């Protein structure tokens, strides 16, 4: 029982004891008063009769008249006049008048009739005596009225006091409620601090101590996040432009070419600033650096966050556009050439053109060395071409873009309409005890016309291009919910960025979860780090999912590490580190330092860290020694059909 309820019960018990005591004392006091009044009533009547009957003892009619007049004027049970020889001269008694109150009350107060006696004198001699017995009817009735009024009044006062006491108690215990909220927030990895301290000295000290603890935790987390972000920037970010460096670019490119879940087709674009050495000599290093920053800004404006950008070295920039065909890549090159022309016109560069661009396309299974050779050949062709400042070179023969687009459109549209997707699952296991499954990650596989399964990395870019990723999310969610009862443990399912940015699609997800309460406590939805909505929208999504009993996790994390400082208040289920940062971690010390810093930052807010694509025992042993919570990869299990 909560402290508030215990105190409320205590207040009610005290008020009940006080109320009962007050009623009992009041009734008992009134009872004594009524007993005295009964005695006085009987004695006064007896005395009056004794004085008035002395001269009429010889007249029986007068005696009868006088006794009757007294009997009829008040509440008497009986009046008797008894002669010297104990002979009853006159007697009056009447039927019972009842109790004047409920029987249980009359039995409780037990008010007996009162008797009065008086002597009737004849001169100096005792001629007779009078016995008067008062009926307790009026006394019991009066006592009942008094007790009933007292009960009602004290009950009203007690209820009022209890209500005021509860309100005051709520007000006084409000700091405790906020401290409970602070504790729950810490469990959700949020840091709340009370801006206004309570007036009660004891609560004031406790709240101040809680605020101090929360601020300390927040400071520790911020320090770890800052340290991790610094290591990430040193290892994977270009210090001049803020873009990714060649190392990070190669990691992502390799994943697009080889990793089953992320493999996709697209375009690789290489931009090389014209005559960088001459620019340094003619306009100076400072202005040349400003030119490189301006080129990076133009690339970011053209990309709009959709593509990976990197500065390889010197004046060379790379753009990796997954899901883009040759025609779209050439349009991007035209837009970029137009944007770079403005740099020449503003005097940022004295070369014409400012840069040359080489383009090639890629597909899963291609070699990165082949791609770089093709894009270098495209750059050489662009330099020799006086009309266009960009050139395209295909690194190998591929099907026509229009035919490929039509084939994918037909295949995917039919698969979505017929729900022709398979569910595969890959377990995520405890890093310290691989036999313990933390949850199963549900993966999508497409069945083509020949009955072969196609991994998600090959069809997802086309779904994004057609704007159908939300349709796939709903199809997969429906299939998962339909089979949820036949499987045990927790399950994780990815949602696309298009779904979380589309209010209508997101509402459909919420509605399906609301209609399937079995998913509560068992389902985890995952968002890709590169497809997250704004902080406010992400917080609203997390709060809504939590109300439905569904958790939220982030996958492929690491490229935008600067956002880890905003993750504390989201209450995420876990962070899954992108496999590119895990590959070869047992051989590359800087990767190890980065993951260690990330682990410390996540551990400071009790946020589990899970490593993706763990494929060698050496990688696993390093991660286990770091204290990483979970691991996922082919070392432990291949994705298998979820029957």
N, C-alpha and C positions, 0 to 999 in steps of 0.2 A: 504494500500500500504506500502511495506517495506521501511525502511529508505534508503536503497541503491537505490531503484527505484525512490524515491522522490528526492534524490540528483542528480540522473542521469537526471531526467526530468528538474530539476532546471538548470543543466549545459547546457542541450540542449536549453532551453528557452533563457538563457543568450547569448549563442552563436548565436541563431537565431536573437535576437534583435541586437546584435553587428554586425552580418552579414548584416542584412537588413539596418541598419543605415549606415554602411560603403558603401554599394552599392548606397544608395540614395544620400549620400554626394558626392561620386565620380561622379555620373551621373550629379548631379546638378552643380558641379564645371566644369565638361567638357562642359555642356550646355552653361554656361556663356562664356566660352572661345570660343566656336563655334559661338555664337551670335556676339561676338566682331570681330571674323574673317570674318563673313558674312558682317558686316558693313564696315570693312576695305576693303574687296574685292570689294564691290559695289562702295565705295567712291574712291578708287584708280583708278578703271576703268573710273569712271565719270571724275575725274580730268585729267587723261591722254587724254581722248577724248576732253575735253574742251581746253586743251593746243594745241592739234594737229589740231583741226578743224578750228581754227581762220582764217587761210590763204586759206581755201578751201571752204568757204561758197558759193562762186559763182559757184562752180563746183559740181553739184549734183552727178555725177558719182563717183567722188573721195570721197564725203561724204559717199555714199553707200558702197564703198569699205572699207573705214577705219572703219566704224561701224561694217560691217560684219566680218572683221578680228578680231576685239575685241570680238564680240559675239561668234565667233566660237572657240576662244582660251580658253574659261572658261565656268563655270556653271552660265549662266545668264537666267533669266526668260524673260526679255525684255530690250531693249535699245532704247531710243527715243531722237531725236534731235528736239527741238521746237524753232521756230523762234520768233521774237519779238511780232508778232501779234498772238501768241499762235497757229500758224499753224505748224503742224508736218512736219518737213522737211524730216526726215529719221526715220524709225521704224523697229526694228527687234525683233521678238519673235518666240519662238519655241514650239513644243509639250511638254507636261509634261514628265519629266524624272522619274517620280515615286517618291518613298520615300527612297529607298536605305536601308530599314529596314522593319520589320513587321509593319503592319498598327497600331496594338495596341501600339507599342513602339512610332511610330510617333505621335499618338494621345496623348500619355502620356507626351512626352517632349514638344509638341506643339511649334515647332520651326518655326517662321514665316519668309517669305522672307525679306531681308534687302535692303533698297534703298539708293542710293547715288546721289547727285546733283552737277553740276559744271556749271560755266558760260563760254560761248564762246565769247571772246572779239575780236573786230575789231578795233585795235588801242586803243583809250580810250573809245570806245563805246561798249555797250553790244549788241552783234549781235544775240545771241541765248543762250539757255541753254540745258544741257544734263541731262536726267534722266536714271539712271541705276538701275535695280532691280536684285539682286543676287538670284539664285535658291538655296533653302536649301538642295537640294539632297545630295551633298557631305558632308555637315555638319551632317545631320541625319545619313548617312552611317558611317561616322567616329565616331559619338557618339555611335551608335549601336555596332560597333566593340570594342570600349573601354569598354562599359558597359558589353558586353558578356565576354570579357577576364577577366574583374574584377570579374564578378560573378563566373566564373569557378575557378579562383585562390582563391578567398575568400571561396568558397565552399570546395575546397580541404583542405585549411588551417583549416577550421572549423571542418571538419570530422576528420582530424588528431588530432586536439586539443580535440575533444570529445572522441576519442579513447584513447588518452593518459590520459585524465581525468578519464575515466571509469576504466582504469587499475590502476591508482594511487588510485582511490577511493576504488577499491577492496582490494588493498594492505593495505590501511589505515583502512578499516572496517573489515579486517580479524579477529582481536580480538573480534569484536561483534559476528561474526559467531561462533567462538570458545565458547563464552559465551552462545550462544543459544544451542550449542552442549552440554555444561556443564549442562544447565538447563534441556534439554531433557534427558540427562544421569541420572540426579537426579530423574526425573520422572520414569525412568526405573530402579531405585535403583542401579545406577552405580555412582562411584566417580572418576571424571576426574579432573586433575590439570594441568594447563598450565606450562610447564617447562621454557618457554622463554617468558619474559614480553615484551610487545610492547614498541616502543620508544616514541610514543605520550604520553605526561605526563598524560592527562585525561584518556586515555585508560589504561595506566599503573596502575593507582590507582584503576580503576574499576576491572581489571583482578586480581590484587593482593587481592582485597577484596573478589572476587569470590573464588579464591584459598583458602583463609583463611576460608571462609564459608564451602567449600567442605571438607577441612581437619578436621574442627570441627565436621561436620556430620559423617565423617568416623571414627573419634575417638570415638564419642558417640556410634556409632553402634558397633565398636570393643569392647568397654567396656561392653555393654549389652550382646554381644555374648559371651564374655569371662565369664561373671558372670553366664549366663545361662548354659554354658558348664561345669562350675565348679559344679553347682547344679546338673546337670545331672550325672556327674561323681560320686558325693557323693551319689546319690540316687540309681544309677543303674549300677555302674561299680566297679569291683574289683580293689582295689588300688595297689595290688602287681603285678598281671599279665596283667592288662588292659582289661581282658575279662569282659563280662557281669556278674553281680552277680546273686544270686539265685532269688532275687525278680523279676528282669527283665526277667529271664528265665521262671519263672512261669507265668508271664503275657503273653508271647508269646505262651507258651504251652497251656494256657487256650483259647487263641484265635484260635489256631489250632483245638481245640477240640469242641468249642461251637459256634464260630462266623460263620454265614452262608457264608459270602463272602471269608473268609480266612481258613475255615475248610478244613482239608486235612488229608490224611493218611501219614505215614512215620515211621521212626524208632527213638527210644530214646535210647541213649547210656550213660552209667555212668562209669566213670573211677575213680578208687580209688588207690592212691599211697600206696604202700606196706610199712607197719610199719613206719608211719610218726613220731610217738612219739619216737620210737627207733632211727630214723635218726637224730632227733633233739638232742638226747643225745650223739650219736656217732660222728656225723660230724659237729654238731653245727647248730644254727639257721640260720646263714648267708648262709652257703652252702645249707641248706635245702630250703631256699627261692630261691636260684639260680636253684635248681632242679625243683621247682614248675614252675618257669618262663620257664625253658627248656621244660617241659611237655606242657605248654601252647603254646609255639612256634611250637612244633611238631603237636599239634592239629590244629593250624592255617595252617600249611603247608599241612596237609592232607585235611582240609576242603576247602582251596582255596576260602574262602569267600562265599561258597554255603550254609553253615549250621550255625546255631546259636550255639555259644560256651559260656560256663559260668563256673565259679568256684563257687561251692555251698558253701563249707566250708572246712577248713583245706586242705587236699590233695585230695578232691573229685571234679571232673570235669564232666560236663554234655554236651552232644552234641545232638541237635535236628535236625534231617535230614528229612525235609518234602519231600514227593515224592520218598522216598527210600524204597525198599522192603527188605525182610529178606536176600535174597542172596547178595544184594549190601551192606547191613549193615554188614554182616559177612566179606565181602571183605575189608570193611573199618577197621574192627577190626584187621584183619590180617596185613594190612599195618601199623596200629598204633602200634601193638606189635613189628613189625620189626623196626620201628623208635625208640621205647622206648629201644630196645635192645642196640642201639648205646649209650644211656646214661649210661647204666651199663658198657659197654666196656670202656668208657672214664673216668669212676670213679666218675661220678656225683652221683651215688647211689651204696651202697654196698649190696643191696637186689636183689634177683633173684626170680621172675621177678620184674621189677621196679613197675609195677602196674597191677591190675586185671580189667577186663572190663565186664560189664553186658549189655545185649541188649534185648530190647523188641520192638514190633511194636505197633503202635497206629492207630486209625481211628476216624473220627468224632463221637461224642457222648460218647466216653470213659471217664472214670473218671480219673482225675490226680492221685488220691490216689491209684487206681488200677494199674496204670502204674508204680508208684514208688514202689509199693509192688512187682510187677513182676520184675522190674529191680534190686531191692535189692535181690530177690531170685536168679536172674541170677548171681549177684556178688558173692553170697555165693557159688553157684555151681562152679564158676570159681576159687574161692579160694581152693575148695576141689579137683579140677581137676588138676592133676599133669602134664598132657600132654598139654592141651590148657590153655592159660591164659585169655581166654574169654569164655563166655557161653551165650546162648540165651534161654529165657523163654517167651512163649506166654501168654499174660494175659487173652486171651479168644480164643475160636475156631474161625478161619477165613477160608475163601476159600483159596484154593491153589494159590500160587503166580503166577504160570504159567498160570492157568486158568483165574485169575483176569486180568493179563496183556493182554492176548489174547482178552478177552471180551472188555476191554477198547480200545485196538487198533482198533478192528473192529467197535465199536460204534463211536469213535471219527473220524476215517477216513471217515466213511460214512456221519457223520454229517457235516464235513468240505466240502466234495464234494457236498453235497446237500443243504448247507447253512441252516442246520436244527438247528439253534440257535434262541432262543427268545430274544427280547430286553426288559429288565425291566428297570424302572427308579425310582430313589429315589430323592426327592427334597432336595437341600441344601438351608436353609433358613437363613434370617437375625437373628442373635442372639437376638437383641433388639426388633425386630418386626417379629415374626415367620410367619406371614401371607405373608411376602414379600419373594418371591423365588429368590435367587441369580442365581442359575442354577440347572439343573437336571443332576444327575449322571446316565449314561447309564450303565446297568449291563448285563452280559451274563447269559443265562440259557440254559441248554442242554435238549433236549427232548429225552428220552430213548425209547427203543423199545416198552415199554408199554404205552407210551404217558405221562409219568410222567416227571416233570421238575426237573433237578438236578442243585443245586447251583454251582457257579464257583469254590468255594473252593475245591469241590470234584474232578472235572475233570482237573483243571489247573495243579496240580502236574504231572498228566499223560501226559498232553500236553507238559510240559517242558521236561519230560523224553523222549518223542518221538521226541522232537525238532520241534513241530508244533505250538508253540505259535504265531509265526509271521503269520501263515495261519489264525489263529483265529482273530488276529488284523485286517487283511485285510477284512475278512468276516464281522466283526462287523462294520468296517468303511464304507464298501459299503452299508450295510443295513441302517446305520444311515444317510448317505448322500442321500439315496433314499427317506427317509421319512422326511428329514429336512424341506422341504417346507410346510408340513402339521402341523408343530409344531412351537410354538413361544418361544422366550427367548433363553438363552444360554444353551449349552449342554456340558457335560464333558464325555470323553471316555478315558479309560486306554490303554496304550501301554506297551507291555512287554519289558523286557531288551533284549531279543533276537532280537526284531525288531530294536531297536535303535543301536544295535551292528552289524547288518547286513546291509551293504551299499545298497545292492540290494533291500531288503525289505523296507528300509527307503526311497529309491528313489521311490518305488511304492506308498508309502504313500504321498510323495510330489506331485507326478503326479496326484493322485486322488484329492487332495486338489486344485491343479492348475486348473483342469478341472471342479471344482465345486465352482465357486466364491461365491455362496450363503453361504458357510461355513465361509467366511471372517467376522470376528467380532462376530460370534456366537458359534464357536467351541473352546473348550479347551481340549487339550490332556494332560493326566496325566501320570507321571512316578512314579514307586514305588521307595522309597528311597533306598531300598536294591538292586536295579537293575540299578543304574545310571551308565552311561559311564564315562570316564575321563573328567576332567574339560574342556579341549579344545574341545572335541567332544560334550559335553553338551552345551557349548557356541555356537558352530556352528549350532547345531540343533535348539536352541532357536532363533538364528538370522534368519535362513531359515524359520522357522514357522512364525516368525513375518512378514517377507516379504510377506507371503501368507495370512496374516490377521488372523492367528491362534495363540492362546496363549498357554503357557505351565505352568502346575502346578505340584507340588509334593504331593504325597499322602503317608499315613502311615509314616509320618515323626516323628523323635524323637530318633531313635536308633543310628543315626550317627550325633548327634548334632554338632560335631566339624566342620562339613562342612558348617554350617550356615554362617561363615565368607566369604565363596566363593559365596554365593547366591546373594549378593548385585548387582553384575554386570550382572546377567542373565535376569533381568526384568521379573520375574515370575508373573503369575496371582495370585497365592496364595500358602500357605502351609497348608496341611491338617495334623493335629496332629493325630497320631495313637491312636485308641480307648483304647489301653491298658493304656495309660497315663491319660485317661479321666475317666475311670471306678472308681467310688468311690472317685472322687476328692473332693466331699463335706465332706468326712469323713477322708481323709488322707492329712495332712497339707504339707508334703514334696512334694506330687504331685502338690499341689496348688502353692507352691513356684516355682517349676520347670516351670509350665505353665505360671505363671506370668512373670518369667524372659524371657521365650521364646516370650511372647506377647510384652514385652518392646523392645526386640531386633528386632522383626519383625516390630513393630510400628515405630521404629527409621528410617526405610528405606521405610515406607509406604507400607509394604507387608501384605496383609490381612491374618489373621490366622483363619482357620476353624477347628472345633473339630469334629472328627469322632465318631460314635457309642455312641451318647448321648442317654441314655435310661431312666434316672430318672429326675424328676423335680429338685431335689437338685443339680444334676450335671449342669443342664442348668442354674439355678440361679447363681451358682458360676461363670460359664463361662461368663454369661451376665454382671455380676458385674466387671469382669476383663476387659471387653471391647473387647472380641473376636468378630471378624467380622461375622462369620457364624457358623452354627451347622448342623449336619447331623446325623440322627439316628431314631430308632423306636419310640422315644417319639413323633416325629412330623409326621412321615409317614413311613409305610411299603413299601418296594419295590413293585411296581405294574407293570403289563404288559404295555408296551408302544405301545398303539394302534395307 
